[in-house]
Amino acid sequence: MPNTDTIGLHSPLLTEYLTELKILSSELPVLDLACGSGRNGLYLISNDIAVIFADINKISLEKISEVSVNSLSVEKTQLVELWQVDFEDESTSPLSDKCFAAVIVYRYLHRPLFENIKASIKSGGLVVYETFTTEQPQFGRPKKTNFLLKHNELLQQFFGWQVLHYFEGVVSTADGQGSQAIAQIVARKP
Ligand SMILES: C[S@@+](CC[C@H](N)C(=O)[O-])C[C@H]1O[C@@H](n2cnc3c(N)ncnc32)[C@H](O)[C@@H]1O
């Protein structure tokens, strides 16, 4: 596993659903949407799950490539795919015609993308989504309502899917120094 001092800690939720993700990804990759440092996707790669790292930020993707080459075996490096993409560009529809075993999204919200995310997951595949809620501004950024989930919003967005996990509330930040208000969902596409 790459050094977490550089990339940050992965989400414990992925450890919980690792076996499930591994089974699902035997034929299709997992999309780490708005991957940033790749802390979550790299955890999946280190567990032999193929991941497409997608982000608008070219430098983030270059760093993921560097971390992969420096800290992963050749076999695991082959599971890494990088995709520089603007998910908010209305003139393109980057997720159309794509199919993933699962889509993981952490700390990113662009509401118009929900329908495309749902369509891009194979039948029986998973979504793992975690981001901040409207309670977050009392603890820090983000503060703009466009970036904050409303109460039960993830449940509404994935209505009709089999909900394996849902949480909404205040938790400690990964460094234990503060608090953050988040919602999490793990759901299976019918
Ligand atoms: C708060 S970071 C979260 C990174 C990562 N998911 C994590 O939890 O560590 C948000 C990420 O969204 C990416 N992003 C913002 N706007 C985007 C867009 N329009 N298309 C693709 N990625 C975008 C940023 O470059 C950044 O890496």
The ligand as an SDF file (V2000), in Angstrom:
LIG
                    3D

 27 29  0  0  0  0  0  0  0  0999 V2000
  -12.2770   17.5490   -2.0730 C   0  0  0  0  0  0  0  0  0  0  0  0
  -11.4280   16.7430   -3.3750 S   0  0  0  0  0  0  0  0  0  0  0  0
  -11.8320   15.0320   -3.0320 C   0  0  0  0  0  0  0  0  0  0  0  0
  -10.8070   14.1010   -3.5520 C   0  0  0  0  0  0  0  0  0  0  0  0
  -11.0260   12.6250   -3.2420 C   0  0  0  0  0  0  0  0  0  0  0  0
  -12.2980   12.1320   -3.7510 N   0  0  0  0  0  0  0  0  0  0  0  0
  -10.9050   12.3680   -1.7650 C   0  0  0  0  0  0  0  0  0  0  0  0
  -11.9260   12.2410   -1.0790 O   0  0  0  0  0  0  0  0  0  0  0  0
   -9.7740   12.3420   -1.2750 O   0  0  0  0  0  0  0  0  0  0  0  0
  -12.4660   17.0960   -4.7870 C   0  0  0  0  0  0  0  0  0  0  0  0
  -11.8540   16.6360   -6.1000 C   0  0  0  0  0  0  0  0  0  0  0  0
  -12.7900   16.8960   -7.1410 O   0  0  0  0  0  0  0  0  0  0  0  0
  -12.0610   17.2690   -8.2990 C   0  0  0  0  0  0  0  0  0  0  0  0
  -12.9560   18.0140   -9.1930 N   0  0  0  0  0  0  0  0  0  0  0  0
  -13.5050   19.2190   -8.9570 C   0  0  0  0  0  0  0  0  0  0  0  0
  -14.2410   19.5950  -10.0080 N   0  0  0  0  0  0  0  0  0  0  0  0
  -14.1630   18.6020  -10.9390 C   0  0  0  0  0  0  0  0  0  0  0  0
  -14.6940   18.4270  -12.2370 C   0  0  0  0  0  0  0  0  0  0  0  0
  -15.4490   19.3580  -12.7920 N   0  0  0  0  0  0  0  0  0  0  0  0
  -14.4210   17.3040  -12.9010 N   0  0  0  0  0  0  0  0  0  0  0  0
  -13.6170   16.3460  -12.3460 C   0  0  0  0  0  0  0  0  0  0  0  0
  -13.0790   16.4620  -11.1120 N   0  0  0  0  0  0  0  0  0  0  0  0
  -13.3450   17.5790  -10.4150 C   0  0  0  0  0  0  0  0  0  0  0  0
  -10.9280   18.1100   -7.7460 C   0  0  0  0  0  0  0  0  0  0  0  0
   -9.8590   18.2450   -8.6620 O   0  0  0  0  0  0  0  0  0  0  0  0
  -10.5690   17.3460   -6.4710 C   0  0  0  0  0  0  0  0  0  0  0  0
   -9.5620   16.4010   -6.7230 O   0  0  0  0  0  0  0  0  0  0  0  0
  1  2  1  0
  2  3  1  0
  2 10  1  0
  3  4  1  0
  4  5  1  0
  5  6  1  0
  5  7  1  0
  7  8  2  0
  7  9  1  0
 10 11  1  0
 11 12  1  0
 11 26  1  0
 12 13  1  0
 13 14  1  0
 13 24  1  0
 14 15  1  0
 14 23  1  0
 15 16  2  0
 16 17  1  0
 17 18  1  0
 17 23  2  0
 18 19  1  0
 18 20  2  0
 20 21  1  0
 21 22  2  0
 22 23  1  0
 24 25  1  0
 24 26  1  0
 26 27  1  0
M  CHG  2   2   1   9  -1
M  END
$$$$
